[in-house]
Amino acid sequence: MVINGLKCYGIKRGKTGVGIAVIRGKIFAAYTKNKIKAAPVVFNQRNLGEEVCGIIVNSGNANAYTGSKGIENARRMAEFLAKRLGCGIDKIAVASTGVIGRQLDLEEIESLAEEVFKNLGDDMKSLEAFAKSITTTDRFPKISVKEFNGVKIVGVAKGAGMIAPNMATMLAFAFTNAKVDGMKEIFREAVDLSFNRLVVDGDTSTNDTVFLVTTEEKEVEKEIFREKLLEVFLELAEMIAKDGEGATKVMWVDVRGALNDEDALKVAKSVASSLLVKTAIFGNDPNFGRIIAAIGYSSAQVDEEISLEIESGKGSAKIVEKGEVIGNFERAREIMDSDKIVIRIDLHKGGGRAYAIGCDLTHDYVELNSKYTT
């Protein structure tokens, strides 16, 4: 059993997928900051209560920019599951992902959903089917599971492109049996320190959604749960970066010595978002000037007294020390030839620290996205 009370399953046929998770508990949600929100996001914000009986998701169609008919289709998805679970639609969460601006084929989705509902299970195989069903351009499903002190946290996510540090198209679902004080605060913080630090291409989707559902069966110490939930979300966020459309490398940008944490985050996001930095990472090119430029336009308080180091499993190479260019370029090039690198930046301004997670930018990203709707 994955987690007591959770049953799920999913089916992917061609570009269309449907996943269902049945679980009764309290639900916490975070949504896209895009001002044009997809129909399921709007539906949830208008209708979803504090408790949930189930979640229904479709992939292949975002149900975004679809007007009142899109809202009605989101409602019909909720009604489908609510009827079978014997609860109100205020206890059903809905999510969609895929192409923007097209109406859902409800007949196809309901047909798949009927099949999914009949095959709901409580084992890892069922969870994997759910994770696979919600993918679009993903190369692999994303699952993270933590177990400690009788508590389980199960996380599932999808995402590869249209990912920006603004709730970074991505969906994530977490389920737990934990009972802690301040769950909403812990959830929001974990989202901020993981998915909100994630960059693939700088685009914020209309559909971004994260749900956390808890059955509250097992009391646990607050700080332990906070740490473990963040671990799950960070693992999922790194999987999304690793799976970035066409990506070959994960990039962490670790910033310290900023005037404050806010400035450190500005710098980290600026570097992780830079197309020139991302292409240099792809080519194993230690072009530190691109990183310096991205630091400079981040709007943080910086000057030229910056230290910069490149690190991977192959070691580390300091390139700049307090504004003085050291070099080590050949060593840096060797270190960059890894599937995960860390760019360490010290601004020498104060005690502020932050990080961002990203990936390189390759030829395949352009190729894939030039044909996304075809």
Secondary structure, 3 states (H helix, E strand, C coil): CCCCCCEEEEEEECCEEEEEEEEEEEEEEEECCCCCCCHHHHHHHHHCCCEEEEEEEEEEECCCCCHHHHHHHHHHHHHHHHHHHCCCHHHEEEEEEEECCCCCCHHHHHHHHHHHHHCCECCHHHHHHHHHHCCCCCCCCEEEEEEECCEEEEEEEECCCCCCCCCCCCEEEEEEEEECCCHHHHHHHHHHCCHHHECCCCCCCCCCEEEEEEEEEEECCHHHHHHHHHHHHHHHHHHHHHCCCCCCCEEEEEEEEECCHHHHHHHHHHHHHCHHHHHHHHCCCCCHHHHHHHHHCCCCCCCCCCEEEEEECCEEEEEEECCEECCCHHHHHHHHCCCEEEEEEECCCCCEEEEEEEECCCHHHHHHHCCCCC
